[in-house]
Amino acid sequence: MKAGDINVNIRNVILVHGYFLDGNSWNKVIPLLSERSIDAIAVQISLSSLSDDVAIVHRAIEMQDGPVILVGQSYGGAVITEAGNHTRVAGLVYIAGAAPDSGQSVDDWWSGYATAAVVNELRPWGDAHVTLTRDGVRKYLGQDLPTAEADIVYATQGPLGTRSTLEKISKSAWHTKPSWYMVTTLDHTVPPAVQQDSAERMGAEIMVVQASHLPMLSQPKVVAEFIANAAASFD
């Protein structure tokens, strides 16, 4: 499917957050999209189970009044890769997002690439979850954020369920839906090399930015424009 195959304006956008975050990670982008007459909502996913998180996104899709674009950051990319098979989904936008192929998990997807520096800052949170240290957020997740803002990310983080990195995608929606990918070159969480390679394999429209893993917080105008341009391609 090409963007031009859908002769409607896309005005519904669903934003899916990534590891260690919540829906508030989009709070700078949402008003910028609203200014462009785009109705954006941010879902709150569990970060514990890919299948559960896909179900959450499906519920959000079915609440919309027309076709939607899914936007996934970090692990949210894996969620939209599966959820994007829904018939109402017109396109997929990845912001430093995981984009496994059919039959791959997130762990499979980045296997073989250099281990991200953030890994050394993971700490157990119970038996099946991990969190990031304060230094991990400041130095590796959002190193281009002001310290006070990075500390809010640290204090409000959602623990990552280790199961979510192991569940496999049944069918990657980017094989049949148009896609866009923002590659973050200063990323110490998802290696830029796997981002670039994935974007090229997907045939995505690519934008490269000098940003950490959290460009929606450090460069919200750039991210909002990227999403808006994807939506405008259906006009």
Buried (B, 14 or more C-beta within 10 A) or exposed (E): EEBEEBEEBBBBBBBBBBBBBBBBBBEBBBEBBEEBEBBBBBBBBEBBBBEBBBBBBBEBBEEBEEBBBBBBBBBBBBBBBBBBBBEBBBBBBBBBBBBBBBEBBBBBBBEEBEEBBBEEBBEEBEEEBBBBBBEBBBBBBBBBBEEEBBBBBBEEBBBBBBBBBEBBBEEBBBBEBBBBBBBBEBBBBBBBBBBBBBBEEBEBBBBBBEBBBBBBBBBBEBBBBBBBBBBBBBE
